[in-house]
């Protein structure tokens, strides 16, 4: 899927490592103070999981933007545009359009129906234990793939700043482990309230930082976007697709479709698969869905999404300038970006260094670091809450447990998830982050979205259909990823020099998402009619559409 550029010796790191570490340390200290102050109000499970439902719509909208604008958006998309031009910008379009699906289909309905997790919604009118177990399994897998991208981003960013070459697995591993330890601290201490404030701070810093760079880049070209694009073309006349291949003309191909996805029929189909996963994935992402429970009413949930769409849309317009600005201004162009420590993910930091030297690089890198910490904290609290609330409290303990015990299990789970994420992040550290996040979107759209939509809108849908849809979509998507070129068979695969790929597409969404919808229908008819489950549909419909009874239901 990813364009492979000749792996010349890694470019040296940029900036002053001591200055970079100092700026990072300052940000970590400030956010830890915020987290510890927020943690003083964590007295109940509702405080830990949903921040006591105390945030307003605008506050939650900024936090959603902070949660959603991950390392994939800031580092991955900028790098994809710098190296692949127009095709890289397709990530921005897909991520933004996906919010319309979330707004129109799920945001308010989930807020009215649920309590803390996606499992609350899916089990509302189904048999509790099997559906909650399935929902928790799906949440953990989706969170794992998303965490994989963020941890890889942490390794890529700090490898560039501390001048750790891509070949130094131990050095990058230590960096990823430090990020994982901070993530665990945020979640264990601050819960959702502390995590939300970190996301709000991070969103503000990210939008301000990218706005400054965007205006700076455009000012260099007289605020003429055409001049910027022309410079990007002139600065990148050719690219090598492998160390032994002859250089291939690039130039104006940066501005037209097909550079990344137009070479073969398989590549074009892969693009359709990617687009489907991006557009449908957001409405199935557990850590985004969980944010709707932090507001006091459905009206505030709607306001949250409106604010998030505006902020996210503005940022993705900035990403176009960041990507082409890096291609035009970074000395050495796409070739330098691809071979720097961190690979294509280094485009935005290299652009900052080119514009403002060490100080701007340190500031922008701290913003990127904040981006990663905020997103991984949100993912970790979502995954740990799902296990503690759905599996431990409602499946293992059958609802007979105290809120304190539930929160304690959530904190232990956060540690386990953090350790797993660290190990996986080391494995995937040189992958493009936007590409890795697209895999998480495919898993979310395959395992979660069909079941959510059927539960909300189809009266006959039953427990069997839910289980078939969740497990079928999840298993098919993960298996196709394992046997895809993303894992093996290409120089840019996660496992190099090995080839066991059987499925030709790097993103499996085109197969696994329709399959999950189909399995939900088949399972429903195989399971037969259940009058009790169908009877609960009317209650769920009224509550999801009007909010009647939801306020009482969410009191813990």
N, C-alpha and C positions, 0 to 999 in steps of 0.2 A: 504494500500500500504506500509506504513512504518512499519518496524519491531518494535514491542512494547517491551520495556524492563521494568522490574519491577520498579515501581515508589517508590523507597525508598526515605527517606528524602533527600532533595536536598543537594548536596555536597556544602561545603562552597566555597565562591569565592576565587580567587587567586590574588596575587599581592598586591601592595600598591595603594589604590584608589586615594590618592593624587598625586602620581607619574603618574598614568594613566590619570588623569584629566589634569595634566600639559602638558603631551605630546599631548593629544587631542587639548588642547587650542593652543599650538604652531602651530600645523598643520592648525587649523582653521584660525588663524591670517595670516599665510603665504598665504593660498589660497584666503582669502578675499582680501588681498592686490593685488594678481594677478587678481582677478575678477574686482576690482575697476579700475585697470589700463587698463584692456581690455575694460571696458565699455566706456572709453573716446572716443573710435572710433566708437561707435554705433550711426550712424547718419541716417541710412535708414532701411527699412524693411529687405533688403538683408543682412545688417550687423547684425541685431538682429536674424533673422531666420537661415542664412547660413554663418555667420561670414565673410561676404563680399567675399566669395569664395576665400579666401586668403591663405588657407593652402595647403602645398605640399602633394604629395602622401604619403611619409614616415611619415610626421607629422600626417596626417589624419589616416594612418594605426595604428599608436601608439594610437591615440585617440579612434579609433574603438575598439582596444583591451581593452582600458580602459573602454569603454562603455559596452563591451560584457562580460568581466571578472568581473562579479558582485559578490555580496555576496553569490550567489548560487554557483559560481565556487570556491571561496576561503573558505568559511565557510561550505556551504551545502555539497559540494562534498567530502571534507576532512572528514566530519562527517559521510557521507553515506558510505564511504570506511572503516572507522574505525569500524563501527558497522555492516555493511552488506558485507564487503569484495568485492569480484569480482563484485557482482551485483551493488554495489555503483559506481564502476569505469565505468559502462555502461553509466552513465551521461556524463562523460568526453568524451567518444567515440562519443556519439550522438551529443553533442555540437560542437565537432570539425568537424565531417563529414558534419554537416549542412552548414559549410562555403563553401564547394565545390558546393552545390546547389546554394547558394547566388552568388558565383563567376561566375558560368557557365550560370545561367539563368537570373539574374536580375540586378547585380551591374551596369554594364556599360549602359545597356538599360534604366534603370530608370534615371540615371544621364543625359542621352541625351534627355529624353522625358519630365522630370519634371521641376519644378521651385523651390518650397519650400517643398511640402508635397506629400504624397502618393495620395491624392485626385487629384493633378494636373495630375498625370499619368492616373488614372482610368477614369477621366472625359475628357481626351484629345479628344476622338472621340465619347463620349456619351453626353446625355443631362446633362448639367452642374449641375443644382441645386439638383436633386434627388441623383445623384451619389456622389457629394461632401458631401452631408449630410450623406449618408451611410458610406462613407470613414471616415468621422470625427467621427461618432458613433463607428465604429470599432476601430479606433485609440485610442479613449478614454477608451474603455473597455479593450483592450489589455494593455494599459499603466497602468490601474488600477490594473490588476492582477500582472503585473511586479512590480509595486510600492508596492503592498501588501507584496511581498517577501522581498524587500529591507528594508522596514520599520520593518518587523519581524526580519530581520537580525540585524538591529540597536538595537532593544530591547534585542535580545539574547546576543549580544556582550557586551553591556554596563552593562546588568544585571550581567554578569559574572565578569566584571572588578570592578564594584562598589558594588559587593556582594549583589545584590538585588534578593531575591529568586523568583522562578517562580510563587509562590502564591501571590506575592505582585503586584497586577494588577495596583494599583495607581502609584507605583514607576516606573515600566516599562513604564507605559503610559506617565509619565512626560518625560522620556528619549526619547521616540519616538516622542513626541511633539517638543522637542528641535531639534532633527534631521530634522523634517519637517520644522521648522522655518528657519534653515540654508539653506535647499534646496530651499525654496522660495526666500531667499535673493540672492543666487547665480543666479537664473534664472531671477529674476526681474531686477537685477543690471547688470549682465554680458552678458545676452543673450547667443547666441550660441558661440561667441568668448570666453567669459569668461569660459563657461562650457567646451569648448574644451581644453583650457589650463589646467583646473583642471583635466580633464581626462588624458591628457598627463603626468602630474606630477604623478597622481595616478598610471598609468600603469607602469611607471618607478619604483616607490616605490614598487609596488606589485611584479613585476618580480625580483627585487633585493632582496626583503625580502624573497620570497619563494625560491629563488636560495640559499641564505645563509642557510636556514633551511634544504633544501634538501641535500646540501653538508655536513652539520653538521651531519644529521641523517645517511647518507651513510658512513661517516668517522667513526662513532661509530661501524659500522659493517664491517670495512675494505673495503668499497665500494663493498660489496658483497650483491646484492639484495636478493639472496636466504637466506642468514643468517637473513636479516631483516624480510622476510616473515615468516621464521621459528620461530623467536622470537614473532611475532604477533600471530601465532598459539598457542605457548606455554603459552603466557600471557592471553589467552582468552579460557579456556577449556570448558566453558559452558555459557549459557545465559538463563534468565527467560523471557518467552513471556507474562506473566501476573503476578500480585501479588500473585495469588493463585495457579498457575501452578507449576509443578515440574520443576526443572532446565533441560534445554535441552542441549545436547552436541553441542559444536560449533567447536572449534579447526580448523581442516583442511577444514571445510566448508567455512571458510573465503577465501579460495583460489580457490574454484570451483563455477560454476554457480549454482543458485537455492536457495541460502540462503534467498533472499528476494522475488523472483518471481517463485520459482520452487515447492512450497508446493502443490498447487492445479492447476487444469486446468484454473480456473479463473485468478490465479496469472500469469500464463504463457501468457494468452491472454492480461492481463494488461501490461505485458512487451512489447509485440508487439505494443500495443497502445502507450505506452510511447516512444518507439523507433521511430515510425512514426511521432509523434508530435515533437520530438527533431530534427530529420533530416530535416523536412520540415518547422519547425517554424521560423528559422532564416531569411529565405527569405521573410517572411511576417511581421517581427517586424518593426513597424514604426520608432522607435528611431534609429535603425541600418540603415534603408533605408535612413533616413533623413541626415545621415552623408555623403552620397555620393554627396550632394549638396554643401558641403563646399569646394570642390576642383574646380579649374578653367577649367578642361577639362576631357574628358572621359579617356584619357591616365592616368591622375593622379588618377582617380577612380579605374582603374585596379591596379595601383601600390599600392593604399591603401589596397585593398583586399589581395594582395600578402604579404605585410608587416603584416597585421592583422593575416593571416593564420599562418605565421611563429611564431609570438609572442604567439598566442593563443595555437598553438600546443606544444610549449616548456612548457608553463605553465601547460597544462593538463598532461604532463609527470611528472612535479613536483608534481601534485596533488596525483599521485599514491604513491609517497614516503611520502607525508604529511599524507595521510590517514592511511597507514599501519604503518608509524612511530608513529602516535598517539596511534594506537592499541597496538603497541609493547612497547612503552616507558612510556606512561602516567600511573602513579600508579593507579591500579584498572581497567585499560583497558577499554573495551567498556561499562562496567557497570558504571564506574565513569563518563565517557563522557556523557552517556545518562541521568544521574541523576544530573549533574551539572547545575547551572543556565544557561539557553539557550539551554539545551538539546544537541542533536547531533551536533548542530552548534558550540559548544564550543571546538571541537576537536583540531583545529589549534591553538587557543590561549593557551589551556592546554599544547600542545606539546611545544610551545615556552617557556612557564613557566618552563616546565620540563628541557629544554635544557639550557636556559640562565637566569632563574630567573626573577625578577621583571622588569629589564630593557628591556630584549628582549621581554617579554610579552607586555610591554608598546609600544615598537616600532612596533611590529607586529599588535597589536590591533589598533594603529593609522593608519597603512596601511589598515587594514580592514575597519576602519571608513572612510578613504578616499575613499575606494572602494564604499561604500554605498552612500556617499555624491555625488560622481561623477556620479554614475548611476542614482540616483533619480533625479539629476539635468537634465541629458540628457532626461530622460523620461518625466519630467514635461515640458520642453521647447517644446518637440515634441507634447505632447498632447495639450498644450496651443496654439501652432502655428497652429495646425490642426483646432482647433475650431475657432480661430480668422481669419485665411486665408480662410478656406473652408466654414464654416457656417456663420460667421458674415459678412465677406467681399463679398463672392460670392453668398451666399444663401439669407441672410437677406437683405443686402444692394445691391445685384445684381451687384456687381462690382463697385458701385458708392461710394467709400470711400477712404479716404486718408491713406497713409502708416502709418502716425503717429497715427491715430485713431485705425488702425488695431493692431499696436504694443501695444497700451494702453489696448485694449481688451485682448490681449495675456497675459499681465502682471496680469490683474484681474483674468483671468482664472487660471493662475498659483497658485494664492492664494487659489482659490476654490478647485483645485485639491489637493493641499497640505493638506488642512483641511480634505478632504475625505480620503486621504491616511493615515493620522495620525489615524483616527478612525478605519479604516480597519486593520492597522498594529497592533493595540492593540488587536484586536480580534484574529489575526493569529500569535501572537508573539511566540508561542511554537512549531510551525510547522517547519519541515525541509525545509530550504530555497530552496534547489535544487528541491524538490518536488513542491513547490509553483511556481517556475519559469517554471517548465514543464507544469503546467496548462496554464500559459501565452503563451507558445509556441503552445499549442493545440489550443487556441483561435486564435492566429495569423495565424496558418496554415489553420484553418477552415474558417475564415472570409476573409482573405486578399490574400493568395497565389493563390487560384484558379482564382480569379478575375484578379489579376496581370498577370498571365500566359495567360489566355484567351484574355485579352486586348492586350497583346504584340504579340500573335502568331495566333489568330483565327480571320479571316476576318469577319465572319458572326456574331460574338459576338456583343450583343447590350445592350441597357440600361436595359431592362427587365431582361436579363440574369445576368447582373452585380448586380442588386438589389436582385434578388432571391439568388444569390450565397453569397453575403455579409450578408444579413439579415438572410438567412436560415442557413448558416454556423455558424454565430454568435449566433443566438437564440438556435440552437440545442446544441452547445457546452456549452453555459452557463447553460442551463437547465439541461443537463446531469451532469455538475459539481455540481450544487445545490443539485441534488438528488443522488449524489454519496457518497461513504464512505469517501471521502475527507472532506465532510461537517458534516456528522452525521453517527452514527451507530457503531463507533469504539472508543476505548479509546484515540486514537491519532487524532480523527477528530477535526475540528475547533470548533464545538459546542458539548461539551461533555455531556454525560448522556441524549442524545436525539437521536432518531432513526427515520428518515423519508426518508432514502435512498431507492431508487427503482432500480437504475442502479448499476450493480455489479462492474464496473471498476472504479478505482480511476482516471484514465486519459481517457477522452472520444475520443481521437484523432482517434482511429480505426473506429469509427462510424461517427463522425462529419466531418472529412476531406473528405472522399469519398462522403458523402452526399452533401457537398458544391459543389464539382465538378459536381455531377449529377444535382443538382438544377440549376447550371449555364447553363448546356445544355438544360434542360427542359424550363427554362425561356427564353432562346434565341429563341427556336422554338415557344413557346407560343407568344412571342412578335412579331414574324414575321420579314420579311426583312425590313431594313431601308437603302435605297440607300445612304443617306447622311452619315450615320454612317459607312457603308462599304467603302464609298469613302474616308473617313478620315483615314482609315486603311493604305492606301498606304503612306500617308504623315507620319503617325506615324512610320511605318516600316522603311522608309528611315531615319528619324531622329534618331530612336533608334539604328539603325545599323551603321550609319555613323556619327552622330552628326551634320549633316548639318542643319543649322537653329536653333540649340539649344542655341547657345550663344546669339543670338538676342532675343530669347524667354524668357531667364531668366533675362534680364535686367528689373529692376523694376523702 
